Amino acid sequence: MRSAPPPSLPKILRRAPKKVQAMSKHRHQRGQGMTEYIVIVAVVAIAVYSLLGKAIRNQTAAIATELAGQSAGESINEAKSSADKARSDAATDRTLSTYHDNAARAGGK
């Protein structure tokens, strides 16, 4: 434990270490909040991409094909079927009682 500063020092200098500690703690808390926010955004992005990843890739391929001056009808149809599959998969109930079926559907054994 640190000893108290000598009383001969001006009041502002005796309080300086406490203020520095308080400022440091505030910066740490602000940084922690930003880190938590980034983690939440990353988890949401991963969830959305895992649900709609194939549809997004097919739509991007269709856009690139159209920009190249070619017909992208096939890519557009694949994007539509991927989106329909994602919609039906999202509506399916997945619980522990259907765990084995869920694993088989995802490609597991």
KANORGI-V518691 format. One record per residue. N is the residue number from 1. RES is the residue in one letter. OMEGA is omega in degrees with one decimal (none if undefined). Layout:
BEGIN
n:res:omega
N:RES:OMEGA
N:RES:OMEGA
END
This chain:
BEGIN
n:res:omega
1:M:-178.1
2:R:176.9
3:S:-179.6
4:A:178.7
5:P:-179.8
6:P:-177.9
7:P:-178.9
8:S:179.5
9:L:176.2
10:P:-176.5
11:K:-178.1
12:I:-179.7
13:L:178.2
14:R:-179.6
15:R:-175.0
16:A:-178.9
17:P:179.2
18:K:179.4
19:K:178.9
20:V:178.2
21:Q:180.0
22:A:179.3
23:M:179.6
24:S:179.1
25:K:179.3
26:H:178.6
27:R:179.8
28:H:179.8
29:Q:179.0
30:R:177.9
31:G:178.2
32:Q:178.4
33:G:178.8
34:M:178.7
35:T:178.2
36:E:178.7
37:Y:-179.9
38:I:178.7
39:V:179.3
40:I:179.0
41:V:179.6
42:A:179.7
43:V:178.4
44:V:179.6
45:A:178.9
46:I:179.2
47:A:179.5
48:V:-178.7
49:Y:179.5
50:S:179.2
51:L:-173.7
52:L:-173.7
53:G:-177.2
54:K:178.7
55:A:179.7
56:I:178.7
57:R:179.6
58:N:178.2
59:Q:177.5
60:T:177.6
61:A:178.8
62:A:178.4
63:I:-179.8
64:A:179.7
65:T:178.5
66:E:178.1
67:L:178.4
68:A:176.5
69:G:179.9
70:Q:177.9
71:S:-178.1
72:A:-178.3
73:G:-179.4
74:E:179.6
75:S:178.8
76:I:178.2
77:N:177.3
78:E:177.9
79:A:178.9
80:K:179.9
81:S:176.8
82:S:178.4
83:A:177.3
84:D:178.3
85:K:178.6
86:A:178.9
87:R:-179.6
88:S:176.5
89:D:-179.6
90:A:-179.3
91:A:-178.2
92:T:176.4
93:D:177.4
94:R:-179.8
95:T:177.5
96:L:178.8
97:S:177.4
98:T:-175.4
99:Y:-177.4
100:H:178.7
101:D:179.4
102:N:179.9
103:A:178.5
104:A:179.4
105:R:-178.1
106:A:178.4
107:G:177.2
108:G:-179.8
109:K:none
END
